[in-house]
Amino acid sequence: MQKKFKKISDYWNEIYSQKVKEYRPFEISEDFKKYAAIFAPGNSYLYIVNLHNFNLEYISDSAEGFVGKDVKDIELKDLLQTVLPVEIEIINLKSRVISDFYTSFLDRENVLNYKNIFSYRMKDAGGKTRTMLYQAFPLSVLENGTPEHVLCIQTDVSHLKMTSTNVVSFIHLNGGKCYYNIDISNGRFDPGECDGGGNDFLELLTEREKQIVISLSKGFNAEKIAEELNLSHHTIKTHRRNILQKSGCTNTAELVAKCLTNGIISPVLN
């Protein structure tokens, strides 16, 4: 397994570190720390990584519950080593697609406009397997177009009825063009491999269907949803069938994953 971790780190070094020639720390304000404490409760953690050497310039205290180490001692490799062995090669392919998107596809002026998002499974310090939603936001970019500092937010979405998927999405932060559910199998970013877009998908669903998707993500069955919405369970099953057909998904877990990466449901849904 160590060889697989090294494969990923060697690739990151080639794509990022060799292009970020000079170490420059990220200015972390007290306001940032205050907001980080708000947005990184016990079911999530966040950190800022410097792509010059992959040092963590900031990591929230909540990471301790995932890694089982004092936050002062946590390194990026510790976070990577929580990934389930069966997911490592998938993470490798996702990282290649992400780097290709930022360093080859985008113009420099657009790098800071996009976040990337995907799901994966990990095992925490207590041995519990969790499904995590990973979101990363470049905070600075060099003249050569390479991201320098990146904010990463990891959220436990095990409460949602979903699994990790072999896709990654790129979301424009200001309402511009998004690239949803890019297939990672060839390790390259191909804009032709994305879904039509979150807005298109969102417009396909009625308000009732969105309510049902949220209930499905909580793990409710047709009978429970019917009771909650005061409908018959036959009506709920019909809605579910229609939603799957509209989304192009084959099951609920795939549907919830797609809705999560398209912004239809929230990772902090209760």
C-alpha positions in Angstrom: 0.0 0.0 0.0 2.9 2.4 0.7 3.9 2.0 -3.0 0.5 3.3 -4.0 0.8 6.3 -1.7 4.2 7.0 -3.1 2.8 6.8 -6.6 0.3 9.6 -5.8 2.9 11.8 -4.0 5.4 11.4 -6.8 2.8 12.5 -9.3 1.8 15.5 -7.1 5.5 16.5 -6.9 5.9 16.3 -10.6 2.7 18.3 -11.4 2.8 20.9 -8.6 5.9 21.1 -6.4 8.4 21.3 -9.3 6.4 24.3 -10.6 6.0 26.0 -7.3 9.7 27.0 -7.0 9.5 29.2 -4.0 7.9 28.6 -0.6 5.5 31.3 0.4 3.3 30.9 3.4 -0.4 31.7 3.2 -1.6 34.6 5.3 -4.0 33.1 7.8 -6.0 35.7 9.6 -7.8 35.4 12.9 -11.1 35.9 11.1 -10.3 32.8 9.0 -9.6 30.7 12.1 -12.9 31.9 13.6 -14.9 31.0 10.5 -13.0 27.7 10.2 -14.2 26.7 13.7 -17.7 27.3 12.6 -17.5 25.4 9.3 -15.5 22.5 10.7 -17.6 20.8 13.4 -17.1 17.3 14.5 -18.4 15.7 11.3 -15.9 17.5 9.1 -12.4 19.1 9.0 -10.5 21.5 6.8 -7.0 22.4 6.0 -4.8 24.6 3.8 -2.0 22.9 1.9 1.0 24.6 0.3 1.7 22.9 -3.0 5.4 23.8 -2.8 6.1 21.1 -0.3 2.6 19.8 0.7 2.9 21.1 4.2 -0.3 21.8 6.0 -0.3 25.5 6.9 -3.5 25.2 8.8 -5.7 22.3 9.9 -8.8 22.4 12.1 -8.9 20.7 15.5 -11.7 18.5 14.3 -9.2 16.5 12.2 -8.0 14.8 15.4 -11.2 12.7 15.5 -10.6 11.3 12.0 -6.8 10.7 12.2 -6.3 10.0 15.9 -3.3 12.2 16.3 -2.7 15.6 17.9 -3.6 18.2 15.4 0.0 19.7 15.6 1.4 16.4 14.5 -0.9 15.7 11.5 0.7 15.7 8.1 -0.9 15.3 4.7 0.4 11.7 4.5 -1.6 10.9 7.6 -4.8 12.1 5.9 -4.0 10.1 2.8 -3.4 7.0 4.8 -7.0 7.0 6.1 -8.2 6.2 2.6 -9.5 2.7 2.2 -7.0 0.5 0.2 -9.5 -0.2 -2.5 -10.0 3.6 -3.0 -6.3 4.5 -3.4 -6.0 3.9 -7.2 -9.3 5.8 -7.6 -8.0 8.7 -5.7 -4.9 8.6 -7.9 -7.0 8.9 -11.0 -9.1 11.6 -9.5 -6.0 13.6 -8.6 -4.8 13.3 -12.2 -8.1 14.6 -13.6 -8.1 17.5 -11.1 -4.5 18.5 -11.9 -5.2 18.3 -15.7 -8.2 20.5 -15.2 -6.3 23.2 -13.3 -3.0 23.1 -15.0 -3.9 22.3 -18.6 -7.5 23.0 -19.3 -8.1 26.3 -17.5 -6.6 29.7 -18.2 -4.7 31.2 -15.3 -7.4 33.8 -14.7 -10.1 31.1 -14.2 -8.2 28.9 -11.7 -9.6 30.6 -8.6 -13.2 30.4 -9.9 -13.5 26.7 -9.5 -13.7 24.2 -6.7 -13.5 20.4 -7.3 -15.6 17.9 -5.4 -15.8 14.1 -5.1 -16.6 11.4 -2.6 -14.5 8.6 -1.2 -14.4 6.1 1.7 -11.9 6.2 4.6 -11.4 4.5 8.0 -11.1 6.7 11.0 -8.9 6.3 14.0 -11.6 4.3 15.7 -11.8 1.8 12.9 -15.1 3.2 11.6 -15.6 3.3 7.8 -16.9 6.7 6.6 -18.0 8.1 3.3 -16.4 11.5 2.9 -17.2 14.4 0.6 -14.0 16.2 -0.5 -14.1 19.8 -1.7 -11.0 21.8 -2.7 -10.7 25.5 -3.5 -7.5 27.0 -4.9 -6.7 30.2 -2.8 -3.8 31.5 -4.9 -2.3 30.9 -8.3 1.2 31.5 -9.7 2.0 33.3 -12.9 2.5 30.0 -14.7 -1.1 29.0 -13.8 -0.2 26.5 -11.1 -2.3 26.6 -7.9 -0.1 27.4 -4.9 -2.3 27.2 -1.8 -5.5 25.1 -1.6 -8.3 25.0 1.0 -9.6 21.5 1.4 -12.8 20.6 3.2 -13.7 17.0 4.1 -17.2 16.3 5.3 -18.5 13.0 6.6 -21.6 12.2 4.5 -22.1 8.7 5.9 -25.6 9.8 7.0 -26.6 10.2 3.3 -27.6 7.0 1.5 -24.7 7.1 -1.0 -21.4 5.5 -1.9 -18.2 6.8 -3.3 -18.2 7.2 -7.1 -15.6 7.2 -9.9 -16.3 10.7 -10.9 -15.2 14.3 -10.0 -17.1 17.5 -10.5 -15.8 21.1 -11.1 -18.1 23.8 -9.9 -17.8 27.5 -10.9 -18.1 29.6 -7.7 -19.8 32.5 -9.5 -22.4 30.8 -11.6 -20.3 30.1 -14.7 -19.8 26.9 -16.6 -19.7 23.8 -14.4 -18.4 20.3 -15.3 -20.3 17.7 -13.4 -19.5 14.0 -12.8 -16.4 13.7 -15.1 -15.4 10.1 -15.6 -11.9 9.5 -14.3 -11.0 6.2 -16.0 -8.4 7.7 -18.4 -6.9 10.0 -15.8 -7.5 13.1 -18.0 -10.0 15.9 -17.9 -12.4 15.6 -20.9 -15.1 18.2 -21.0 -17.1 16.0 -23.3 -17.4 13.4 -20.5 -19.4 15.6 -18.1 -23.2 15.7 -17.4 -25.3 18.4 -18.9 -25.0 20.5 -15.7 -26.4 21.0 -12.3 -28.9 23.7 -13.4 -30.2 21.5 -16.2 -30.7 18.6 -13.8 -32.2 20.8 -11.1 -34.8 22.1 -13.6 -35.8 18.6 -14.5 -37.0 17.9 -11.0 -40.3 19.2 -9.6 -40.4 20.6 -6.0 -42.1 17.4 -4.9 -39.3 15.3 -6.5 -36.7 17.4 -4.7 -38.4 16.7 -1.4 -38.4 13.0 -2.1 -34.7 13.0 -3.1 -33.9 14.7 0.3 -35.9 12.0 2.1 -34.2 9.2 0.1 -30.8 10.7 1.1 -31.8 10.3 4.8 -32.4 6.6 4.1 -36.2 6.8 4.4 -38.2 4.1 2.6 -41.3 4.7 0.5 -43.6 4.1 3.5 -41.8 6.6 5.7 -41.7 9.2 2.9 -45.4 8.7 2.2 -46.2 9.3 5.8 -44.0 12.4 5.9 -45.5 13.9 2.8 -49.0 12.6 3.4 -49.0 10.6 0.1 -49.5 7.0 -0.7 -46.4 4.8 -0.9 -47.4 3.8 -4.5 -47.2 7.5 -5.4 -43.7 7.8 -3.8 -42.5 4.7 -5.7 -43.8 6.2 -8.9 -41.9 9.5 -8.1 -38.7 7.6 -7.3 -38.9 5.7 -10.6 -39.5 9.0 -12.5 -36.6 10.7 -10.7 -34.2 7.8 -11.5 -35.2 8.0 -15.2 -34.7 11.8 -15.3 -31.3 11.5 -13.7 -30.1 8.6 -15.6 -29.3 6.8 -12.4 -29.9 3.1 -11.7 -30.3 3.2 -7.9 -30.8 5.5 -4.9 -27.1 5.5 -3.9 -26.1 6.7 -7.3 -28.9 9.3 -7.4 -27.9 10.7 -4.0 -24.3 11.0 -5.0 -25.3 12.8 -8.2 -27.6 15.2 -6.4 -24.9 16.0 -3.8 -22.3 16.9 -6.4 -24.9 18.9 -8.3 -25.8 20.9 -5.3 -29.4 19.7 -5.0 -28.8 18.3 -1.5 -26.4 19.5 1.2 -23.6 17.5 2.8 -24.7 18.8 6.2 -28.3 17.6 5.7 -29.8 16.4 9.0 
